[in-house]
């Protein structure tokens, strides 16, 4: 039986080179065979995130939510007050993780389908004192790309001694959308292996700038397994997910080979293709194009059309897509176009979805036109 094609926001397809790398024979994770893998992964992650400081990235065996929890445990103490900026389900999750560890969390929610307003965040900061800010760069539940760079620019106007720690959940963002930690002034970035990094789930990534690492050293010891201090000192304190490290090493080589700007452009093109298809078949791309995520597109179906039924239909035809979350559960589907997905693969998947849309030909023509206009020879 053939496995259905994947157009999910995660997990995402795994390239053959990554799959082969994960079959590498097991070795001593503190031995000479594995050491070059660790060195290459650390170097490439620092370069990809524009951190420019090797050894400041922790790769721990966990899902993306483990990265959220590790950040809360390593950079804050119970009883401290933080601001959680949420534009969807995963922003809400970050706040719940912080609350579960005894932090005093003030919520600043924004409507689903809308990005946060940096100026509204700054207004809240002017009237309250916070030690940290939690934001989501790419909100997977809604398909919104939030203005984290613009907020960073405003935060830079606050004196360093009173500026809150700026922590960005980019689990469904990097390496598919721009991220320049040092240039933008972002203290901590959180990522995971199963989306743009083209690996299976299981690796959580925490990258920290100098100020954040200084804070973590003062707090180190409050947690055991998720204590990041050893990682920031260049150690692997516990047995790592060795096979996943081999896969990540191969995936980072593929990302380097493609090139940063080509990777960003590929994801933007696919986002435009998905939105054009949806609009042409009579469905509604929910997020305005200037805020739309390059990695996932949320689409509202016709009134009365059941998203669960559509997902079952396309699954039987050979494709997996995602449903809506939270308040969008009953009328929304989400098409992922992230990681090891090409415009050709997306177009093929849209062809399957088109079988169950009223204006199938119009949708495919619209997607083709977007793709065609970006093809370079």
N, C-alpha and C positions, 0 to 999 in steps of 0.2 A: 504494500500500500504506500502511495506517495504521501509525504507529509504536506499539509496545507501550507501555502505561501503565508508569510507573516508580514502584515502591515500594522503592527502594534506599536504603541509608544514605549514598550519594553515588556518582556525581553525582546531582543531584536535578532535578526539573522546573524549567524556566526560564519565568517569567511573560512574557506578551506584551509588557508595557511594557519589560522588561529586554531582550528580543530586539530590539525596535525601537530602543532607545537604542544598542545595539551597532552599528546600521547608520548611526549618525551619521557624516557625512563626516569623513575624516581631517584632522587639523590639527597645527600645530606644538605639540609637547608642552611647550614653554617659552614659548608665545605667549599672547596675551590671551584667545583662545577657550577654551583648556584650563584656564587658571588658576582660574576659578571652580569647575570640577569638582574640582580638587585640594583647594581650600579647603573645599568642602562635604563631600567624602569624609572628610577629616581631622577636621573638626568633628563629623560624625555618628558616626564610629568612636570618637572620644574620649568622646562622650556615651553611646554604646551600651555601651561597656566600663566606664563610670563612672571613666574615667581622670582626667578634669577637667584635662587638660593637652594642649592641641592641639600638634601637631608631635612628639608622642612616639609616633606610630604609623608604622611603615614598611610600605608596601605594595609588594612586590617581585614581579617576574614569575617565579613558580615554583609548584610544587605545595605541598601542606601539608608534605611531607617537607623541602622547601627551607626552610621556617620552622624546623623542628627543627635543621637544619644551621646556619642563620644564627645561631640562639640559642647553639649550642655554640661557634661560632667567635668570637662577639662578646662573650660574657660570661665565658669561661673561657680559661685557658692550658693547653697540654699539660703533663701531669705533675700537675695539680691533682686532688684527690680529690673526687668527688661521690657522692651517693646517688641511685640510680634505683629508684623505687617502681613496680612493675608489677603490673597486674591483667589482662593480656592481651597480644595480639600487638602492639598499637601502643605499649604501655609498653615491651615488649621492643625494639621498633624504636628508640625514643628512646635507650635504653642503647647499642645498636649504633652509632648515629650518633656518640654521645659517644666511644665506644671508638675509632672510626675516626679521630678527631682527637687521639688521644693522651692522653685523660683517663683517670684511674684510677677505674673505675666499680665501686662496691659495689652489688650487686643486693639488693633487698628484694622478693621476689615474693610474691604472694598467689594463692590458688586461683582458677582461672577461674570466673566467675560470682559472685565475692564482691568487695566493695569493700575497699580497704585500710583498715587500722586506724590512725588518727592516733596513738594511744598507742603502738603498736608502732614507728611511725616515730620518735616522740620517744625511746623506749627506745634505738633505734639511735644517735640523736644524742647521747645522754648518754654513750655509751661510745666515740664516734668523733668525729673532727673533719672536717667537710666544708665546702667553699666553696659548694656548691649542692645543691639537691634538684630532681629531675625527676619530675613526676607527670603523669598523664593525667586530665583531668576526666571526660570521657565516653568510656569504652572501647568503641569501635565493634565490636570483635571479639566482645564478650560481652554488650553491652547493659547495662553497669553504669555508674551515675552515682556517682562517687567523692566523698567528703566533703572537698572542698578547703577549704571555709570553716572547718570544724572544725579541720583541720590548721593553717590560718593563725592561728586563735585561739591554739593552743598554741605556735606558733612565735613569736608576739608576746611571750611570756614570756622569750624568750632575749634577752640584751643585744644591741643593734644591732651592736656591734663584732664579735661572734662569731656572729651569726645568719647561716645560709646563705642564699644567693639562692634564692628560691622561684619556680621556672619551671613554668608549667602549660600543657600541650598541651590546648587546647580546640577543636581542629580540627572535631570533630563535636559540639561543645557550643554555644558562642556562635554566633548570637544567640538560640538556641532554648531555652537554659537560663540561669538567673540568673548574672551575673558582675558583681561590684562590686570592681574592682581596688583602688581607694584605700581604701574602707571595710574591706575584708577584709585588706588588707596583702599583696597578691600583687605580686611584683616584675615578672614578665614573663608575658604571655599570648600564645599562638600560635593563629592561626586560618587559615582558607583560604576561598576564594570558592565552592567547589562544593557546599556543604552548606546550612546554614541561611541563608547569604547569597544563595541562589537565583540564582547566576551559574554560568557554565561554569568548569571547572577552569582554573587558570593564575595566580591571585593568591594569594600567601602574605602573611599579616598578622602583624607582630610589634609588640606594644604593650609599652612599657617605662616603669616608674616612674622617679622621679628617681635613686634609688640605683643601679638597674641601668644607667641611662644614664651615670652617673659612671664605673662600672666599664668600660663599653664604650669610653669615651673613652681610658682608659688602655691598652686592648688594641687599639684601632683600628689598622689597617694589617696585621694578621696575615692577613687575607683581602682579596681585591680586590673581586670582583663582589658578594659578600655583606656587605661592610662597611656596617654600618647607620648609622655616624656621620653621613654626609651626609643621610640621610633624617631623622634626629632633629634636624638643623639646618634642616629645611624644604626640602631640595633633592630633585630627582629626578636623580641622578647619571648615569643611563643611560636610554636610550629605554624608557619604560614600555609596558605592554600597553595602548595607548590605548583600543582598543575595549572591553576588559574594564573599564577605569576608567569609561567611560560607562555600562556595564551595572551596575557596582557603585553608581554614583551613583543610578541609577534604583531599584535594589533597596533601597538604604538609605532612599529616599523612601517606598517601599511599607512597609517595616518601621516607619518613623516613623508613617505613617498608621494602621497597624493598632494600634499601641500596645504597650508593653512587657508589661503584665500580660495583655492579650488574647493576645499571641503565646505567652507561657509556658503559659497555660491551654489554648490550642489543642493544643499538643504533648502536654501531660499527658493530655488527653482521648483523643487518638489512641493513646497508649501503653496506656491502660486498655482501649480498644476492642480492640486487637490481642491483648492478654493474655487478655481475656475470651473472644474468639473461639477462641483456641488451646485454652484449658482446656475450653470447651464441646464442641469437636469431638473431644476425647480426646487432644490433644497436650499438651505440657508447656512452659509459659513458664518458662524456666530461672531467671531472676533474680527474687528476692523483690520484691514490689511496692515496698517502702520503699527499695530500692536501684536500681530499674529506671530505665533511661534513658528520657527523654521522646522520644528521636529514633530509636531502633531497638530492636526486640524480637527476642530470640533464642528460637527455639522448637525443642524436641526432638520429633522425629516418633516414630511408633510403631516398636517394634523391627521391623527388617526392611524398613521403608519407606525408599526411597532418596531422599535430598534432591536429588541431581542429576536424577533422573527427574522428581520433582515440579516442579523449576524448569523443566525442558524442557516439561512438560505445560502449566504456567501460561503459559509464554512463547508457546506455540502458540495459547493461548486469548487472548493479548493483554496479558500482564502480565510485568514483570521484577521478581524478588525476588533476594536474595543468598543465597549458601551460607554454611555454617559455616567457620570458620578454625581452623587448628592442630588440637588434639585433638578439636575439635567438627566436623571436616570431614565425617565419615561419617554423622552422624545429626541435623544441625541445619540449619535455614534461618533467615535473618534478614529481617524485614520492616522497611523503613525508612519512617518517617513524619516527615519533616523538610523544612523549607523551604517551598516553594510547594505544600504538600499540605494539603487540607482534610479534615475528618471525612467529608464526602460522597465525596471521592476515595478515601479509605482504605476506606470501606464498599463502594464499587464494586469495588475490588481484592480485598477479602476475599470478595466474591461469586464472583469467578473462582476463588480458591483453594478455596472451599467445594465446587466441582464434584469435587474430588479428595480430599475428607475424608468420613469415614464418617458423621459427625453434622452434615451441612451446615446443616440448618435450625436446629439448636440453636446452632451457632456464630454464624450471622447474627443470630439473635434476641438472643444475649448482647451482641454488638457494638452492635446497635441500641438495646438498653436503656441501655447506658452513654452512647451519644450522645444519646438522647432525654432522659435525666435531666439533661443539661447544656445542652440547647437553651434559650435565653432569647429571648423575643419582646418 
